[in-house]
Amino acid sequence: MKFGRNEGTSDRIIRIVAGIVLAAAAVVGAVSAPWLYVVWVVAAILLVTGIVGFCPLYALFGFSTKTARR
């Protein structure tokens, strides 16, 4: 399994924004337990994969949103 970047720029931006929105929803109390923990985990996963640019599920299925350079 290759651990290079497999997310395109727009995919990364969407993941980071979604992670921030979910974390903000958890902080302001828009989500109650037990969903609060699920929201925190999903927010963390989205933020980490968006920042790093690597999604393990994409690699597992051989999928990539990164455009090929010429």
Secondary structure, 3 states (H helix, E strand, C coil): CCCCCCCCHHHHHHHHHHHHHHHHHHHHCCCCCCHHHHHHHHHHHHHHHHHHCCCHHHHHHCCCCCCCCC
